[in-house]
Amino acid sequence: MHAGDTHELKHENVVTIARMGEFDEIIDVRSSSEYSLDRVPGASNHPVLDDAERARVGTLYKQVSPFDARKLGAVLVAHNIARHIESSFADRPRDWHPLVYCWRGGQRSGAMAHVLRDIGWRVSTLEGGYQGFRREVLAQLEILPGRFTFRVICGATGSGKSRFLQALDAQGAQVLDLEHLARHRGSVLGSLPGEAQPSQKWFDSQVWNTLRQFDPARPVWIESESRKIGSIQVPTRLLECMRAADCIRIEPSIDERVRFLIDEYAHVLTEPATLKGRLNQLSALQSREIIARWMALIDLGAWDVLVRDLLENHYDPLYQRSMGKSYPSLGTSPVLHPQRLDPVTIGAHARELLAEAPA
C-alpha cells in the first residue's frame, strides 16, 4: 500500500455524494494537511496515514520498490486503524452506519472500511473519494445558483451590509454570507485579525453545501461582491446570478458610516504600521500626495478625518464605478436610509425587508 491510492478497491457499498445525508458519520481518512485544505462538509478526520507516514511510504515506493512500500504502508495503516477504533470508535453502537472516503476512493478508505465491516458495522465508501466529491461540487456550482432568486444587499463601504445579512439570518431568512465564508471583508483592509483565509476549494464546498440546503421557492439574501473576496474567487455562475438579481441599496449618512467603520475596524487602527502598509498597496490607484496625507493622518491618530478621506477619495468613487457596471438594476432599486447602524435599527429594517419580500 502506498500514499497515492493508485489501486482502487471496488465494493458493493460504494455511494455517491448525493447520499451523504444517509450516514451517521462521515470519516475522512486522508492526512491532516489534505483534510485542512478541504473536505466533505461535516466529515471528521481519522487518518490511516499521517503526512510524515505518507512521505515515508512514498519515498520507499520511488527509491526502493512498490513491494517494500506496501509492506510498510500495511504496518502503518493497521496500527492507525487500530488506534482509531480504540480511541474514537469504541463507543459506536452496533447499528452505526458511517461513510468513509480518501483521496479517490482507493486503498486508504478501502482498508478502513474493510476492518470496520469485519467488526460488524454497515460501512460505505464514497465513489471517487474526495476527487469525486470535488468534481461534483464544481459541477453543481454551475447549476445550483440558477435555481434561486437572489436579493442583493448593496451599499458603499461602511453601510453595514454584513450586519444586515446577519439580522436577516437571525430572523429566519435564507442568507449566503460570502464574506463570512471567505473570512475576509473584501477590501485592502478586509483581512480578519488572527485569521487566514481558507482555501478556494474549502470556500467552494461551503458555498455548495449552503445552497444545496436552501429552498428554491424562497429568496436567498446575499451581499454585493466583486469577483474576488481577498484571495478567494466567487464562483462564476453565482456571480452572474447575483449581478442579474434585484438589489436593495443601504445608504446611511457619511457621518454614520465613519462612526461605524471606526468601530468595525478598531483592530486595524491600533496597529498604525500595519495600516500604513495596507494603504500603501493603493499607491497604484492614488497619487503620492493622497497617500502621504493618509500617512500623516495615521501619525496624528486623526481617525475621523482619515476614514472620511478614504471614503470620499477612494472607496466611494471606486464603488460608483464598479457597481454601476456590475449591478445594472442598482439605479432603480429600493433604498433604505438607516439613521444608525446599530443592532436595533438594522433589525427593524431587516423585518421591513422580509415583510415586503416574504422569506
C-alpha positions in Angstrom: 0.0 0.0 0.0 1.3 3.5 -0.7 0.1 7.0 -0.2 -1.2 7.7 -3.7 -4.2 5.3 -3.6 -3.3 4.1 -7.1 -5.1 0.8 -6.9 -8.8 1.4 -6.4 -10.8 -1.1 -4.4 -14.3 -1.8 -5.6 -17.1 -2.8 -3.2 -20.8 -3.0 -3.5 -21.3 -0.4 -0.7 -20.0 2.5 -2.8 -22.3 5.5 -2.8 -22.4 8.9 -4.5 -22.2 12.3 -2.7 -26.0 12.7 -3.2 -26.5 10.1 -0.5 -24.1 11.5 2.1 -27.1 12.6 4.3 -28.0 9.0 4.9 -25.0 8.3 7.2 -24.4 8.6 10.9 -20.9 9.9 10.4 -18.6 10.8 7.5 -14.9 9.8 8.0 -12.1 11.3 6.1 -9.1 9.0 6.3 -6.7 11.3 4.4 -3.8 13.1 6.2 -4.4 16.2 8.3 -3.0 18.5 5.6 -5.3 17.1 2.9 -8.2 17.4 5.3 -7.4 21.0 6.3 -7.3 22.1 2.6 -10.9 20.9 2.0 -13.2 18.1 3.0 -16.7 16.8 2.7 -18.8 19.1 5.0 -19.3 17.5 8.4 -16.5 15.0 7.9 -14.2 14.1 10.8 -10.6 13.3 10.2 -9.1 9.9 11.2 -6.0 9.5 9.0 -4.9 6.0 8.2 -1.5 7.6 7.2 -0.4 11.0 8.5 1.6 13.4 6.5 5.0 12.1 7.7 4.0 8.5 7.1 2.7 9.2 3.6 6.1 10.8 2.8 7.9 7.7 4.1 5.8 5.3 2.1 6.0 7.4 -1.0 9.8 7.7 -0.8 10.2 4.0 -0.3 7.9 3.4 -3.3 10.1 5.5 -5.5 13.5 4.7 -4.2 13.3 1.0 -3.2 10.3 -0.8 -4.5 6.5 -0.8 -4.5 6.5 -4.1 -2.6 8.6 -2.7 0.3 6.4 0.4 0.3 3.2 -1.7 0.6 4.7 -3.7 3.5 5.5 -0.5 5.4 2.2 1.0 4.4 0.3 -2.0 5.7 2.0 -1.8 9.1 1.3 1.9 9.5 -2.3 1.6 8.3 -3.0 -1.3 10.5 -1.6 0.5 13.5 -3.5 3.7 12.8 -6.8 1.9 12.2 -6.5 0.0 15.4 -5.8 3.3 17.3 -8.8 5.0 15.8 -11.1 2.0 16.7 -9.8 2.0 20.2 -9.8 5.8 20.8 -12.6 7.2 18.5 -15.0 4.4 17.5 -15.1 2.2 20.6 -18.4 3.6 21.8 -20.2 3.4 18.4 -23.3 1.2 18.6 -23.9 -1.9 16.6 -26.1 -0.2 14.1 -23.6 2.6 13.4 -23.6 3.5 9.7 -20.5 5.5 8.6 -19.4 6.8 5.2 -15.6 6.5 4.6 -13.5 8.3 1.9 -9.9 9.1 1.0 -8.4 10.9 -2.0 -10.0 9.0 -4.8 -11.9 6.1 -3.2 -8.9 3.7 -3.2 -6.7 1.9 -0.7 -6.9 4.1 2.3 -10.7 4.3 2.6 -10.9 0.6 1.4 -8.6 -0.5 4.3 -10.6 1.4 6.9 -13.9 0.2 5.5 -12.8 -3.4 5.4 -11.8 -3.5 9.1 -14.9 -1.7 10.2 -17.1 -4.0 8.2 -15.4 -7.1 9.7 -16.3 -5.7 13.1 -20.0 -5.7 12.0 -20.7 -2.1 11.2 -22.5 -1.2 7.9 -19.9 0.9 6.2 -20.0 2.5 2.8 -17.3 4.3 0.8 -17.6 7.4 -1.3 -17.5 6.9 -5.1 -14.4 8.6 -6.4 -13.3 9.7 -2.9 -12.5 13.4 -2.4 -11.7 13.9 -6.1 -15.2 12.7 -7.0 -16.7 15.0 -4.4 -14.7 17.9 -5.8 -15.8 17.3 -9.3 -19.5 17.1 -8.1 -19.1 20.4 -6.2 -17.7 22.2 -9.3 -20.5 20.8 -11.5 -23.2 21.7 -9.0 -21.8 25.3 -8.7 -22.6 25.7 -12.4 -26.2 24.6 -11.8 -27.4 25.4 -8.3 -27.2 29.3 -8.4 -29.6 29.3 -11.3 -32.3 27.7 -9.2 -32.6 30.6 -6.8 -34.0 34.1 -6.7 -31.3 36.3 -5.1 -31.8 39.6 -3.4 -28.6 41.6 -3.2 -27.8 43.9 -0.4 -25.8 46.8 -1.9 -24.2 49.8 -0.3 -20.9 51.7 -0.2 -18.1 50.8 2.2 -19.3 51.2 5.8 -23.0 50.8 5.1 -23.3 47.7 7.3 -24.2 45.2 4.6 -22.8 42.3 6.5 -24.8 43.3 9.6 -27.9 43.4 7.5 -27.3 39.9 6.4 -26.7 38.8 10.0 -30.0 40.4 11.0 -31.9 38.7 8.1 -30.4 35.4 9.1 -31.4 35.8 12.7 -35.0 36.4 11.5 -35.1 33.2 9.5 -34.2 34.3 6.0 -32.0 32.2 3.7 -28.7 34.0 3.7 -25.5 33.2 1.8 -22.8 35.2 3.6 -19.8 35.0 1.2 -17.5 37.3 3.3 -18.1 35.1 6.4 -17.2 32.0 4.4 -14.1 33.7 2.8 -13.0 35.1 6.2 -12.5 38.5 4.7 -14.3 41.8 4.3 -13.4 42.3 0.7 -11.2 45.4 0.7 -7.5 46.1 1.2 -8.3 46.4 4.9 -10.6 43.4 4.9 -8.4 40.6 6.4 -9.7 39.5 9.8 -7.3 39.7 12.9 -5.5 36.5 13.5 -7.3 34.6 10.7 -6.0 33.3 7.4 -8.4 32.9 4.5 -9.4 29.3 3.8 -8.5 27.5 0.6 -10.5 28.2 -2.6 -11.6 24.5 -2.5 -13.0 24.8 1.0 -14.8 28.0 0.1 -16.4 26.3 -2.9 -17.5 23.4 -0.8 -19.1 25.7 1.8 -21.0 27.7 -0.9 -22.2 24.4 -2.4 -23.2 23.0 1.0 -25.1 26.1 1.9 -27.0 26.4 -1.4 -28.0 22.8 -1.5 -29.8 23.1 1.8 -31.9 26.1 0.7 -35.5 26.1 -0.6 -35.6 27.4 -4.2 -39.1 28.7 -3.5 -37.7 31.3 -1.1 -35.3 34.1 -1.9 -31.6 34.0 -0.9 -30.2 37.2 0.5 -26.6 37.9 -0.4 -24.2 40.9 -0.3 -23.0 42.5 -3.4 -19.4 41.4 -4.1 -16.7 41.8 -6.6 -15.2 38.8 -8.4 -12.7 38.3 -5.6 -13.0 38.5 -1.8 -9.4 38.8 -0.7 -7.7 35.9 -2.4 -10.9 33.9 -2.8 -12.8 33.9 -6.1 -16.6 33.9 -6.2 -17.9 31.1 -8.4 -18.6 32.4 -11.9 -22.2 31.2 -12.2 -23.1 32.5 -8.8 -21.6 35.9 -9.6 -23.7 36.0 -12.8 -26.9 35.3 -10.9 -26.1 37.9 -8.3 -25.5 40.6 -10.9 -28.7 39.8 -12.7 -30.7 39.9 -9.4 -32.8 42.7 -7.8 -30.9 44.9 -5.4 -31.6 46.8 -2.2 -29.5 49.8 -1.5 -28.4 50.7 2.0 -27.5 54.4 2.3 -26.7 55.7 5.7 -25.2 59.2 6.1 -21.4 59.5 5.7 -21.1 60.6 9.4 -22.7 57.3 10.4 -20.5 55.3 8.1 -17.4 57.0 9.5 -18.6 56.2 13.1 -19.4 52.6 12.1 -16.1 52.0 10.3 -14.0 53.3 13.2 -15.8 50.9 15.5 -15.7 48.0 13.0 -12.0 48.4 12.2 -10.7 49.2 15.6 -8.3 46.4 15.4 -6.7 48.0 12.3 -6.4 51.4 13.9 -4.5 50.1 16.9 -1.7 48.9 14.5 -0.6 52.1 12.6 2.3 50.3 10.9 0.1 47.6 9.5 -2.5 50.2 8.4 0.2 52.2 6.6 1.4 49.0 4.8 -2.1 48.2 3.6 -2.9 51.7 2.4 0.5 51.9 0.6 -0.9 49.0 -1.5 -3.2 51.6 -3.1 -0.3 53.6 -4.5 -1.1 52.4 -8.0 -4.6 53.9 -7.7 -3.9 57.1 -5.8 -1.4 60.0 -6.1 1.6 60.3 -3.9 0.0 63.4 -2.3 -3.0 61.5 -1.2 -1.0 58.6 0.1 1.3 61.0 2.0 -1.8 62.7 3.5 -3.2 59.4 4.8 0.2 58.5 6.4 0.2 61.9 8.2 -3.3 61.4 9.4 -2.3 58.0 10.8 0.6 59.5 12.6 -1.8 62.1 14.2 -4.4 59.4 15.1 -7.0 61.6 13.3 -9.2 58.6 12.6 -12.4 60.5 11.8 -10.6 62.6 9.2 -8.7 59.7 7.8 -11.8 57.4 7.4 -13.8 60.2 5.8 -10.9 61.0 3.4 -10.6 57.3 2.5 -14.3 57.1 1.7 -14.5 60.3 -0.3 -11.3 59.9 -2.3 -11.0 56.1 -2.7 -13.8 53.8 -1.7 -16.9 55.8 -2.8 -15.6 56.6 -6.3 -14.5 53.0 -6.7 -17.9 51.8 -5.6 -19.7 54.0 -8.0 -17.6 52.9 -10.9 -17.7 49.1 -10.2 -21.3 48.8 -9.0 -22.8 50.7 -11.9 -21.2 48.2 -14.3 -21.7 45.1 -12.3 -25.3 45.5 -11.0 -27.5 47.0 -13.7 -30.6 47.1 -11.5 -28.9 49.2 -8.8 -30.1 52.6 -10.1 -33.8 51.7 -9.8 -33.6 49.5 -6.7 -35.3 50.4 -3.4 -33.3 52.4 -0.9 -33.0 52.2 2.9 -31.7 55.2 4.9 -30.8 53.8 8.3 -30.2 56.6 10.8 -28.0 54.4 12.9 -26.0 51.2 12.0 -26.8 49.6 15.4 -28.5 46.2 16.0 -31.9 47.7 16.9 -32.1 49.9 13.7 -30.7 47.2 11.4 -33.0 44.6 12.9 -36.0 46.8 12.3 -35.0 47.4 8.7 -34.5 43.6 8.2 -38.0 43.0 9.4 -39.3 45.5 6.8 -37.4 43.8 4.0 -38.8 40.4 4.9 -42.3 41.8 5.2 -42.0 43.3 1.7 -40.5 40.1 0.3 -41.7 37.2 2.5 -39.0 34.7 3.1 
